Amino acid sequence: MLDGNLDARQYQQRLHRFGGMLINDLHGHHQIEDAHYFPVMAKLDQTTARGFEILDSDHHQMDALLSDLAGAANGVLQTSGPPDALKDKAAAFKATLDSFAPMLNRHLIDEEELVVPILLKYAPPEFR
């Protein structure tokens, strides 16, 4: 949209589909980790408990950012009228997405560095 490769309707349709997938799937993924995976792994290796607390805290921070992202996406999806109005909303959405990316990337690295060694060391049967 911002680079002129999609018209407004295509952009809104793709944002609705892929934005919804990102927000909903990430939220559901975090719920499963917090309720099941992280507690099991923290018990397997108690020296990692603080790391899992940090990951859980990240999830709560990301929930707020996902809410902001949903709000910005809804701003795009609910906009009709002149193309400039939609471009402004799309630019605001992009800025919100860009502000979310660093935390998500850092969190994924932290998660990988904590979770993978535990899975390799203990191979918990409930995760097979």
Summary of the structure (lengths in Angstrom):
residues: 128
radius of gyration: 18.4
end to end distance: 42.5
largest distance: 57.8
contacts: 337
relative contact order: 0.14
helix: 88%
strand: 0%
